[in-house]
Amino acid sequence: PLALGEYDEPFPDIAVVRGTPRDYLHTHPTTALLVVEIAEASLRTDRETKGSLYARAQVPEYWIVNLKERVVEVYREPEADAKAVYGASYRWREVLGVGAQVSLVSVPNVVIAVEQLIP
């Protein structure tokens, strides 16, 4: 899990964090460079609740692998948002379909084809 607050420890499907496994022997990471959620039935929760939680924690990049629509939703630029569940949301959103590629802001030389993320 990510330790994002006293009562908030979500279990993202994938979290790319700095450091080595040894850095987290006794504590959970408190942030990530990227969080990925694989969504089908959980799509609304992943968009609204988890997205707001990750934005509040200033996770710079959040992806939802949307299995229903066979797309990857890319969220960036977390900001305060009083209307969001946790008081924050992502300013930037892009939806990428099969045939598109995505890269991490923090590691731009790594490029991933969307079809590699969708079964």
C-alpha positions as CSV (number, residue, x, y, z in Angstrom):
1,P,0.0,0.0,0.0
2,L,0.8,3.7,-0.2
3,A,0.7,5.5,3.2
4,L,-1.0,8.7,2.0
5,G,-2.4,9.8,5.4
6,E,-3.2,8.6,8.9
7,Y,-6.3,6.7,7.6
8,D,-5.6,6.5,3.9
9,E,-3.6,3.5,2.7
10,P,-4.8,2.5,-0.8
11,F,-3.5,-0.6,-2.5
12,P,-2.9,0.6,-6.1
13,D,-2.6,-2.1,-8.8
14,I,0.8,-0.6,-9.7
15,A,2.9,2.1,-7.9
16,V,6.2,3.3,-9.3
17,V,8.1,4.6,-6.3
18,R,11.6,6.0,-5.8
19,G,14.3,3.9,-4.1
20,T,14.8,0.2,-3.7
21,P,12.7,-2.5,-1.9
22,R,15.1,-2.2,1.0
23,D,13.9,1.4,1.5
24,Y,10.5,0.1,2.4
25,L,11.3,-2.8,4.7
26,H,9.7,-1.1,7.7
27,T,7.4,1.6,6.2
28,H,5.2,1.9,3.2
29,P,6.0,4.5,0.5
30,T,4.2,7.8,1.1
31,T,4.1,8.9,-2.5
32,A,4.8,7.6,-6.0
33,L,5.9,8.8,-9.4
34,L,3.1,6.9,-11.0
35,V,0.0,5.1,-9.8
36,V,-1.9,2.7,-12.1
37,E,-5.4,1.2,-11.4
38,I,-6.9,-1.5,-13.5
39,A,-10.6,-0.7,-13.7
40,E,-13.7,-2.5,-14.9
41,A,-16.3,-2.6,-12.1
42,S,-14.3,0.0,-10.0
43,L,-14.1,2.6,-12.8
44,R,-16.2,5.3,-11.0
45,T,-14.4,4.8,-7.7
46,D,-11.0,4.9,-9.4
47,R,-11.9,8.1,-11.2
48,E,-13.6,10.0,-8.4
49,T,-12.4,8.7,-5.1
50,K,-8.9,7.3,-5.7
51,G,-8.1,9.9,-8.3
52,S,-8.9,12.6,-5.7
53,L,-6.8,10.8,-3.1
54,Y,-3.8,10.5,-5.3
55,A,-4.1,14.1,-6.4
56,R,-4.3,15.3,-2.8
57,A,-1.1,13.3,-2.1
58,Q,0.6,15.1,-5.1
59,V,1.2,11.9,-7.1
60,P,2.2,13.6,-10.3
61,E,0.8,11.0,-12.6
62,Y,-2.2,8.6,-12.4
63,W,-3.3,6.1,-15.0
64,I,-6.5,4.1,-15.2
65,V,-6.4,1.1,-17.5
66,N,-10.1,1.2,-18.4
67,L,-11.0,-2.3,-19.5
68,K,-14.6,-1.5,-20.4
69,E,-13.6,1.0,-23.1
70,R,-10.1,-0.5,-23.8
71,V,-8.4,2.8,-23.2
72,V,-5.8,4.2,-20.8
73,E,-6.9,7.4,-19.0
74,V,-3.9,9.5,-18.1
75,Y,-4.2,12.1,-15.4
76,R,-1.5,14.7,-14.6
77,E,-1.0,18.0,-12.7
78,P,-2.7,17.5,-9.4
79,E,-4.3,20.7,-7.9
80,A,-6.7,21.7,-5.1
81,D,-10.4,21.2,-6.0
82,A,-13.0,21.9,-3.3
83,K,-15.6,19.9,-5.2
84,A,-13.5,16.7,-5.3
85,V,-13.9,13.9,-2.7
86,Y,-10.5,14.5,-1.1
87,G,-10.2,18.2,-2.0
88,A,-8.0,17.7,-5.0
89,S,-8.1,16.5,-8.6
90,Y,-6.0,16.4,-11.7
91,R,-6.1,19.4,-14.1
92,W,-4.9,17.5,-17.2
93,R,-6.6,14.3,-18.6
94,E,-6.0,12.4,-21.8
95,V,-7.7,9.3,-23.0
96,L,-5.5,7.0,-25.2
97,G,-6.8,4.1,-27.3
98,V,-5.2,1.1,-28.9
99,G,-2.5,2.3,-31.3
100,A,-1.4,5.2,-29.1
101,Q,1.6,5.3,-26.8
102,V,2.1,6.8,-23.4
103,S,5.2,7.8,-21.4
104,L,5.8,8.9,-17.9
105,V,6.5,12.5,-17.2
106,S,9.3,11.6,-14.8
107,V,10.8,9.1,-17.2
108,P,10.0,10.4,-20.7
109,N,12.3,8.1,-22.6
110,V,10.2,5.1,-21.5
111,V,7.4,4.7,-24.0
112,I,4.6,2.1,-23.6
113,A,2.1,1.0,-26.2
114,V,-1.5,1.2,-24.9
115,E,-2.2,-2.3,-26.3
116,Q,0.5,-3.7,-23.9
117,L,-1.5,-2.5,-21.0
118,I,-4.9,-3.9,-22.1
119,P,-5.4,-7.6,-22.2
